Amino acid sequence: MQITNQAGDQHEVPSEGGNQKQYLLPFILVTCLFFLWGMAHNLDSVLIPHLKKACELNNRQSTLIDTSVFFAYFIMAIPAGMLIKRFGYKNSIITGLLVFAVGAFLFVPAANTRTYELFLFALFVIGCGLTILETSANPYAAILGPAESSSKRLNLAASFNGLAAMVAPIVGSLFILSGTNHTPEQMAAMPEAEKAAYLLGEAASVKMPYIVLGSILVLVAIIFYFVQLPSMKATHTEAEIKPGFFSVLKFRHLSWGVAAQFFYVGAQVCITSFFIRIAQQGAGLDEKTAGYYLGIYGFLFMAGRFIGTFFLRYVKDYVLLSIYCVMSVLLCLVAIYGSGIVVIYALGGIGFFMSIMFPTIFSLGIKGLKSNTETGSSWLVMSIVGGAIIPYGMGTLIDINHDDIQSGYIIPLVCFLIILSFGIFGHKVKTVSE
């Protein structure tokens, strides 16, 4: 049997009487992966202020948490694409889950020694696992069904990534954040033994959540091992042009998609990474309360994906993307120039409107790539390195402005303007030769 995705690609799938219900269980399992890597990413939003305190870091140093995770996407995207081509989606997914689990378990020795570099290495390993998972799961979800529902299917799966955006901050606030903060003056006056015990206790709080996460990942990998998934292999004619890894960028819409995805991930990570800090500084909230508000932000992010998936039935994906970008730009202005709790409301609104951006950019980016879908997917996943670079720039800007968190939100504003350009004209399928 052949199915064709939105991009016009044909994929050969083993079938039993052409029953489309055979895709239901694989889709459910793949959707679970979206939730799991969403947990990893959104726990980082809690780790940044937590490890900043536990390891005594400045803003730039704390953003290296994001850098470690998202730099792995840049390093591993190409190998991940090769892994899929060589061993298929199922084996790649299992590999990604196990690598992810190893990184989670490395949090134990990192916490025991309160070694920031080991935390960063553990996060890099997690990022490698996430790269393999995302390179596998995003195109697999897109092609696992009828062509006309590709964007809706990918957004539905990604909605459970949004669910994790709500759950992770709540879990992190309950089990990682202590709610105890000392001023620099108080820390300086504290006896060395008491200070060391306090910092080690703060670092140790991450162990149990990551042990549980790692154990769940191993269990899910075992489930994938025993479940039979459709083996989806691209079919193409002899006459079809098949560019190499770099020449595939002759598809102009893919090049635009890579740039848009780079800035989207950068914007998302910037907003969530400094959410707790801006809630403390701008709205006067304590650490734990700020963490719960981040959970509400995650709920709005999730709601945005479900509602966006519904709207995609009636509105073109690039039109909805453009509208949501405009709203995000306006809310960024409120976050920069507003005061009090209004700033938090604005960030919640941004979470809602940027919710559909990643899967929609991804779907538009691989449109029309045919046998080059896997290569295009690798590029789009590799562009997630924006989450490693842009937040560091935001942290630097904040440090330059004397720890003024709000000033840093000019960075995601610029990112949304670039994504808006992709939504208006960059998404159009056109090659250089055309």
N, C-alpha and C positions, 0 to 999 in steps of 0.2 A: 504493500500500500504506500502511496505517496501523499504527504501533506505539504501544503504551501503556506509559509508564514506571510506576514504583512509585507515583508521585504521582497516578496516574489520568489523566494528560495524554495526549492523542492527538497524534501527530506524523506527518505525511505524508512518506513517504520513497520516492523512485524505486526501483523494484525490477526485478529480472530473474527472472521466474518465482517470486518470493517466496523466493529463496534467501537464507537467513540468513548464509551464508558471505560475502556481500558486505560485511558489517560488520567482518570480521576485520582487513583491512588498515587501514581507518580507525581502528579501535580500537588497533591496534599503534602507529600514528603518533601518536595522541593520548596514548597511554601514554608515548611518548618525551618529550612536552612536560612531563609530570609529573616526569620525571627531570631535565630541563634547569632548570626553575625550582627544583627541589630543590637543584641544584648552586649556584645563585645564593644562595639563602637560607642554606645551610649553610656556604658560604664566608664569609658575614658573621660567623659564630661564630669564625672564624680572624682576620678583619679587625679585630674589636673589640680584642682584646689586642695585635694587631700594630700597628695605627694608633695605639693608646693610647701605645705606645712610640715609634713613628716620628714622631708629631706632638706628643708630650709633652702628653697629655690627662689629665684626671681621669676618674673613673668615669662621672659624668653626661655629660660631653662625649663619651666613647666610645660611649654608648648612642644618640647622635644618628645613628650608622650605621643602627641599626634604625629610628629615627624617620624618616629620609630615605626608606628603602625603603617602610615601611608607611604613611606619610602619603600616599604616592602612591596607595595603594589607596583611601583616602578620597576623594581628588580625582578619580580616574579611573574609579571604579566605575560611576557614572552614564553618563559618555560611552562607556564600554566596552559597557554594555548597549544604548545607542542605536546603537552601531556594529554590533553583532550584528544588531539588528532591521533596520537599513538595508542592510547588505552581506552578512550571513550569517556562519556560523561559519568557513568556510574563509578568506575575506578578512580576517576579524578575527584569526584565528590568525597569518596571514602578517604582518599589521601589528604584532602583539604581538612576534613574533620579531625583526623589523627594529628596532623601538624598543629592545628588550632588547639587541640587538647594538650599537647606537649608544652606549648607556650603558656597555657593557663596554669599547669602544674609548676612551671618555673617561678611562679609568684611566691611559692613557699620559701625556697632558699633566698630569694630577693628580700622578702620581708624579714626573715630570720637574721639577716646581716645588715638590713637597712641600707642596701647598696643600690643607689639610683641607676647606675650603669647596668646592673643586672635586671632591674625592672625594665629598662629600655630594651635590653636584649630579649626578654620575655615577650614584650609587646611587639618587637620585630618578628619573632617567630609566630606569634598570633596573626600578625599582618600577612605573613607568607601563607598561612592556612586560609585566611579570609580571601586572599587573592585567587587561590585555586578554586575556592567555593564560588566566588562571584563570577569568575570567568566561565565556570561550568553552568551555574544555576540560571544566570540571567538569559543567555541565549536559549537554554533548554526550556525554560518557562515560556519564552517568546514563541518557539516553534512547536510546542506541545499542544497542538490544536489547530483550529481553523484560522485562515489568514486574516479574516476581517476582525477577529477578536484579539489580535496579538498585543496591541497596546493595553487593552482592558485587562487581559490576562496577566501581563507583566505588572501593571499597577495594582491588581488584586493581590498578587503574591507579595509585592512590595509593601502593601498595607500592613502586613504582619511584621515587616521591618519597623513600621510605624508603631505597632503595638509594643514592640521592644523598647522604642523610644519613650514610652510611658512607664513601662515596668522597670527598666534598668535604673533610672534615677531613684525610684522609690526603694528598690532593693539596696542600691548603693547608700542611700540616706539612712536606711535602717541598720545595715550591717557594716558599713565602712566608715561613714562620717560619725565622729564622736560628739560633735556639737561644742567641743571645747576649743576655744581660740585664745591664745595669749598674744599680747602686744610685744613688739621687739624689746621694749624696756623690761617687761615682765620676764621674758625669756633670758635676757642678759642678767637679771638679778637672781635667777633660779640656780640653786646648787647644781654642779655638774652631774652628780649621780641622779638627782631628781629629773634633770633635763633629759639625760640619756634614757631613763626609764620611760618618760613621757613620750619621747620621739619613737622609741622602739615599740611602745604600745600602739601608737598611731599607725605605724607601718604594719604591725601584725594583724590589724583588723581586715586586711584584704585577703588573708589566707583562705578562710572558710568559703567565701563566695566563689573564689576561683577554683578551689578544689571541687566544689559542687558543679560548677560550670564544666570543668574538664571531665568529670565523671559522666555527665549527661552527654557530652560530645562523643565519648567512647561508646556509650550505649547506642546513640543514633547511628554511628558508623557501623556497628554490628547489625542493626536493623537494615541499613542499606545493603549490606553484604548479602543478606538472605532474601531480600525482595528483588523480584525480577522487574527491571525497568526497560521500556522500549529503547532499542539501540537506534538512534537517529543519525543517519549518515547522509550527508549532502550528495545529491546527484547532479551532474552537469554534463553538458554536451561537449564534444571534442572541440567545437568551434568557440566555446566560451573562453574569454580572456581571463586568465588567472594571475593577477599581479602578485609580486612578492610582498614581503612584510612592509617595506617602505613605499613601494609604488602603489599600494592599495590606497594611499592617501591622495591619489589622483581623483578619487571620489570626493568632490568638494564638500558635500554634505557631511561626510565622515570626518574630514579635517575640522570643519566647523563644530561637529559634535564632540570631538576630542577636546577642543578648546573650551566649549561650553561646559563639558563635564568637569574639566580641570577647575574652572572657576566656581561651578556649583558646589563641588565637594569642599573646596576651600571656604566658601561662604558658610555652608552648613556647619563645618567644624569650628569656624570662628565663632558663630553664634552660640553653639552649645558649650564650647570650651570655656568661655568667659561668662556664661549665664549666671552661675552661682556667685561669681565675683561681682558682677554688675548688680545683682539682686541685693548683695550685702552693701555695696557702696552707694548705689543709686536709690534703692528703695528702703535701706536700713533693716533688711531682714537678717536673721541669724543663719548660720550655716545649714542646719537641718531644715528649717523652713524654706530656705532657698532651694534645697534639694527637692523638696516636695513640689514647689512651684515648677521646677524643671520636669517633674513627672506630669504636671498639668500641661506644660509645653508639649511633652511627648504625646499626651492624649489628643491635643489639637493637631499635631503632626499626623497621627494615625487617622483621626477623623477626616483630615484633609485628603488623605489618600483614598479612603472609602468613598467620600463624596465626589472627589475628582474622578474616580473610576466610573461612578454613575453619570457624571456630566459628559464623559467621553462617548457615551452613547449618542449624544445629541450635538456635541461640539467637536470640531476638528482638533486633534491633539496639539498641533502647533499654535492654534488660536488660543486654546486654554492655557498653554504654556506662556504665551505672551501676556495674557491678562494677569496671570498669577505673578509674573515678573514685575509688572507695573505696580501691583499692590505691595509686593515685597520692598520695592524701592521706596514707596511712600512711607511704609512702616519703619524702614531703616532711618528715615529722617526724623521720625518721632522718637526712636530709640536714642538718636544722637542728641537731639535738642530738648527732649522731654525731661520730666523730673518725677520723682516718687514712683508710685506703683504703676503709673501710666507707662513707664519704660518697660515694665514686665509684661503688661498687656500687649504692647507693641511687638515684643519678641514672641509672645504666644501667637499673635497674628501672623508673623513671619513664618513660624513653624507650620501653620495651616497652609499658607500659600506656596511655600517651597516644597511641600510634601510630594507632589507629583513630578517634580523636575527630573530627578535622577532616572526613573524608569522611562519617562517620556523622551528625554534626550537620548537614552540608550536605544529605544525603539526606533526613533527617527534616524539615529546615526547608522544603524545597520540596515536600513531600508535599501533594497535593491542591490545588496552586495553579493547575493547568490552564494557561490562556493567560497567566497571570501568572508563569509559571516564570522567564522572562528577568528580569523586574523583581525577583522574589524572589532570584534569583541575584545580581543587582547589590547588593542589600542585604547578602547574606551575604558577598560579596567585600569590600564597603565596611567591614564589621565587622572586617576584618583589620587595620584601623587600631589595634586593640588592641596589635598588635606595635610600634606607634610610641609609645604612651602608657605602657603598664604597665612596660616595661623601664626607662624614664626614672625612673619612681617607685621601682623597685627600686634603680637606681644612686644615687638621692638618699638612700634609706634606708641603703645601704651606706656612703656618705660620712658620713652623720650618725653612724653607729656605728663611725667610725674605721677604715674599710676592712675591716670584718668581713663577708666575703662570705656566710658561712653565714646570718647574720641576715636577709639579703635574701630567703631562700627561703620566708619566711612569705607573700610575695606570691603565688607560684604555688599555694601551699596553699589560700589563699582562693579563687583562680580555680577550682580543681578542685571545691571545695564548691558553687560556683555552677553549674558544668557538671553536677554530680550532681543538682541540683534540676531541670534541664532533662530529664535522663534519667529521673527518677522521675515527674514530672507535666507539665513544660513542653512535652514533645513532642506531647502529645495534640492531634489536629486539631480545632480549634474556633474559630469566628469570634466576634467581639464580640456579634453579633446573636443567636448561639445561647445 
